[in-house]
Amino acid sequence: MLAALRDAGWTNYSLFLREDGMLIGYCETDDFEAAQRAMEATDVNARWQAEMAPLFERGLSFDRLAEVFHLD
């Protein structure tokens, strides 16, 4: 999975989990839509989605947040 993410252009990828179960992911990429399409085309992503589906109430969504501050 990690190799597939890197190959698809995902960098600096992190996941954060709150105690109540909210999961937030962070990544950097030059073209998010292209990186997402590249991952969707992989077998490893399909296997991961199938295996993780029972852990998600509503499935996965990619709600993008607006950056409001950056230190650099």
Sine and cosine of phi, psi and omega as CSV:
sin_phi,cos_phi,sin_psi,cos_psi,sin_omega,cos_omega
0.00,0.00,-0.71,0.70,0.00,-1.00
-0.88,0.48,-0.68,0.74,0.02,-1.00
-0.90,0.43,-0.65,0.76,0.01,-1.00
-0.90,0.43,-0.66,0.75,0.05,-1.00
-0.88,0.48,-0.72,0.69,0.01,-1.00
-0.88,0.47,-0.71,0.71,-0.01,-1.00
-0.88,0.47,-0.50,0.86,-0.02,-1.00
-0.99,0.11,-0.06,1.00,0.07,-1.00
0.98,-0.18,0.14,0.99,0.04,-1.00
-0.99,0.12,0.81,-0.59,0.06,-1.00
-0.78,-0.63,0.30,-0.95,0.04,-1.00
0.75,0.66,0.72,0.70,-0.10,-1.00
-1.00,0.06,0.81,-0.59,0.01,-1.00
-0.69,-0.73,0.48,-0.88,0.12,-0.99
-0.85,-0.53,0.63,-0.78,0.02,-1.00
-0.80,-0.60,0.69,-0.72,-0.05,-1.00
-0.81,-0.59,0.83,-0.56,0.09,-1.00
-0.99,0.12,0.32,-0.95,0.01,-1.00
-0.88,0.48,-0.47,0.88,-0.01,-1.00
-0.99,0.13,0.03,1.00,0.06,-1.00
0.99,-0.17,-0.09,1.00,0.03,-1.00
-0.92,0.38,0.80,-0.60,-0.02,-1.00
-0.93,-0.36,0.81,-0.58,0.03,-1.00
-0.87,-0.49,0.75,-0.66,0.06,-1.00
-0.94,-0.35,0.54,-0.84,0.03,-1.00
-0.73,-0.68,0.71,-0.71,0.12,-0.99
-0.51,-0.86,0.30,-0.96,0.11,-0.99
-0.86,-0.51,0.66,-0.76,0.03,-1.00
-0.34,-0.94,0.47,-0.88,0.02,-1.00
-0.94,0.34,-0.53,0.85,-0.05,-1.00
-0.60,-0.80,0.99,-0.12,-0.09,-1.00
-0.87,0.50,-0.70,0.72,-0.03,-1.00
-0.89,0.47,-0.68,0.74,0.02,-1.00
-0.92,0.40,-0.65,0.76,0.02,-1.00
-0.91,0.42,-0.64,0.77,0.03,-1.00
-0.92,0.40,-0.69,0.73,0.04,-1.00
-0.89,0.46,-0.65,0.76,0.00,-1.00
-0.88,0.47,-0.66,0.75,0.03,-1.00
-0.93,0.37,-0.66,0.75,0.00,-1.00
-0.87,0.50,-0.40,0.92,-0.03,-1.00
-1.00,0.09,-0.06,1.00,-0.07,-1.00
-1.00,-0.05,0.52,-0.85,0.08,-1.00
-0.92,0.39,-0.60,0.80,-0.04,-1.00
-0.90,0.44,-0.59,0.81,0.04,-1.00
-0.91,0.41,-0.68,0.73,0.02,-1.00
-0.88,0.47,-0.66,0.75,0.03,-1.00
-0.91,0.42,-0.68,0.74,0.01,-1.00
-0.89,0.45,-0.71,0.71,0.01,-1.00
-0.85,0.52,-0.70,0.71,-0.02,-1.00
-0.91,0.42,-0.66,0.75,-0.03,-1.00
-0.95,0.31,-0.57,0.82,-0.06,-1.00
-1.00,0.04,-0.27,0.96,-0.07,-1.00
-0.76,0.65,-0.66,0.75,-0.01,-1.00
-0.91,0.41,-0.29,0.96,-0.03,-1.00
-1.00,0.06,-0.16,0.99,-0.05,-1.00
-0.92,-0.40,0.78,-0.62,0.01,-1.00
-0.92,0.39,-0.71,0.71,-0.10,-0.99
-0.91,-0.41,0.17,0.99,-0.09,-1.00
0.99,0.15,0.00,-1.00,-0.02,-1.00
-1.00,0.04,0.62,-0.79,0.15,-0.99
-0.70,-0.72,0.48,-0.88,0.03,-1.00
-0.91,-0.41,0.97,0.24,0.09,-1.00
-0.99,0.15,0.90,-0.43,-0.04,-1.00
-1.00,0.07,0.71,-0.70,0.01,-1.00
-0.99,-0.13,0.57,-0.82,0.04,-1.00
-0.99,0.16,0.75,-0.66,0.08,-1.00
-0.96,0.29,0.79,-0.61,0.00,-1.00
-0.92,-0.38,-0.19,0.98,0.05,-1.00
-0.35,-0.94,0.63,-0.77,0.09,-1.00
-0.61,-0.80,0.79,-0.61,-0.11,-0.99
-0.88,0.47,-0.62,0.78,-0.03,-1.00
-0.98,0.20,0.00,0.00,0.00,0.00
